[in-house]
Structures are given as C-alpha cells and as structure tokens.
C-alpha cells in the first residue's frame, strides 16, 4: 500500500482548524499516513461502549478518534502560532521543515 507523505510528525503540537473541536491545541499521539488521519491528544473525543473482559470492567469509555490531517495545522515553537510550513534541504543534505511566518527551522522531536 502506498504511504502518503505529510509534513506532520508524531509528538508535534497542532491546532485543530475545523470541526467541533476547532481551536483546540494538542500533541499528535498517533499518525495514520495511509488513511491521511491523525489522533490528537484531547481532541475529537468519542464515547465507546466496551464489554467487560478479563482486564477491564467494561462500561462507556471516552477516547480520541482520528482527525483528517487537512484539519490540522502545525504550531511553530518560536512564533507560537498555527503556521504553514515549507521544506528545505540544507547544505549537509538533511531535510528540515521551515516556518513560513518567521523563517525558523522547526525541530523534529523524537520522544
């Protein structure tokens, strides 16, 4: 299956730009590039009815559902605003993401 390229990475801070959670800010917990969706901490909360099992008592639980990537916008760590980004290849051959508003390199956190 073909994977779709996206500028978002896991642990990026993003703002939800459309939908019922418009304006909420959260960190990307899981990226689903084949479906072009992401799961954001604290956004798109849904209720699920769970049957009791050996480890859980069951009941109605709340968890995050996925959001389409087009409804998310990356938050620049320097200007602290939701921004568009561009990609650039540095002289040493590394690819970086650049904020279109302030021109700073957006670091990729690997946690």
C-alpha positions as CSV (number, residue, x, y, z in Angstrom):
1,X,0.0,0.0,0.0
2,X,1.3,3.5,-0.9
3,X,2.1,5.8,2.0
4,X,1.1,9.4,1.7
5,X,3.7,12.0,2.6
6,X,2.8,14.5,5.2
7,X,4.6,17.4,7.0
8,X,3.3,16.4,10.4
9,X,5.2,14.1,12.7
10,X,4.4,12.3,16.0
11,X,4.7,14.5,19.1
12,X,4.1,17.7,17.0
13,X,1.9,20.4,18.6
14,X,-1.0,21.1,16.3
15,X,-4.2,23.2,16.4
16,X,-7.5,21.8,15.1
17,X,-8.7,24.2,12.4
18,X,-12.1,22.7,11.5
19,X,-14.8,20.6,13.1
20,X,-16.4,20.6,16.5
21,X,-13.1,20.9,18.3
22,X,-11.9,24.0,16.3
23,X,-9.3,25.9,18.2
24,X,-8.1,23.1,20.4
25,X,-4.4,22.5,20.7
26,X,-2.8,19.1,21.3
27,X,0.0,16.8,20.6
28,X,-0.1,14.1,17.9
29,X,-0.3,10.7,19.6
30,X,-0.5,8.6,16.5
31,X,-0.2,9.3,12.8
32,X,-2.1,7.2,10.3
33,X,-0.5,8.2,7.0
34,X,-2.2,5.5,4.8
35,X,-5.6,6.9,5.9
36,X,-4.4,10.6,5.9
37,X,-5.5,10.9,9.5
38,X,-4.0,11.6,13.0
39,X,-5.0,11.1,16.6
40,X,-4.6,14.3,18.7
41,X,-4.5,14.4,22.5
42,X,-7.7,15.8,23.9
43,X,-9.4,16.4,20.6
44,X,-12.3,14.6,18.8
45,X,-13.4,12.7,22.0
46,X,-15.9,10.0,21.4
47,X,-17.7,7.5,23.7
48,X,-17.3,3.8,23.1
49,X,-19.3,1.0,24.8
50,X,-17.0,-1.7,26.0
51,X,-17.9,-5.2,27.0
52,X,-16.4,-6.5,30.3
53,X,-13.4,-8.6,29.8
54,X,-10.6,-10.2,31.8
55,X,-8.7,-7.0,32.3
56,X,-11.5,-4.4,32.2
57,X,-14.8,-4.0,33.9
58,X,-16.4,-2.6,30.7
59,X,-18.8,0.4,30.5
60,X,-18.8,3.6,28.5
61,X,-15.3,5.0,27.9
62,X,-14.1,8.2,26.3
63,X,-11.2,8.2,23.9
64,X,-9.8,10.2,21.0
65,X,-10.9,9.5,17.4
66,X,-8.9,10.3,14.4
67,X,-9.0,13.7,12.6
68,X,-8.2,14.3,8.9
69,X,-4.8,15.8,8.5
70,X,-6.1,18.7,6.4
71,X,-8.0,19.9,9.5
72,X,-4.7,20.2,11.5
73,X,-2.1,23.0,11.4
74,X,1.3,22.8,13.0
75,X,2.2,25.3,15.8
76,X,5.6,26.9,15.4
77,X,7.6,26.7,18.6
78,X,9.1,30.2,18.1
79,X,6.1,32.3,17.0
80,X,3.6,30.1,18.9
81,X,1.0,30.5,16.1
82,X,-0.5,27.9,13.7
83,X,1.6,28.2,10.6
84,X,2.1,26.8,7.1
85,X,5.5,25.2,6.5
86,X,7.9,24.6,3.7
87,X,10.6,22.0,3.3
88,X,14.2,22.8,2.6
89,X,17.4,20.7,2.1
90,X,20.4,22.1,4.0
91,X,23.9,22.1,2.7
92,X,24.8,18.9,4.6
93,X,21.9,17.1,2.9
94,X,19.4,17.0,5.8
95,X,15.8,17.8,5.1
96,X,14.2,20.3,7.5
97,X,10.8,22.0,8.0
98,X,10.7,25.8,7.9
99,X,8.0,28.1,9.3
100,X,6.6,30.3,6.6
101,X,5.8,33.1,9.1
102,X,9.1,33.6,10.9
103,X,11.5,31.5,8.7
104,X,12.9,29.4,11.6
105,X,13.6,25.7,11.3
106,X,11.0,23.6,13.1
107,X,12.8,20.8,15.1
108,X,11.7,17.2,14.9
109,X,11.2,15.9,18.4
110,X,11.8,12.2,18.7
111,X,10.3,11.1,22.1
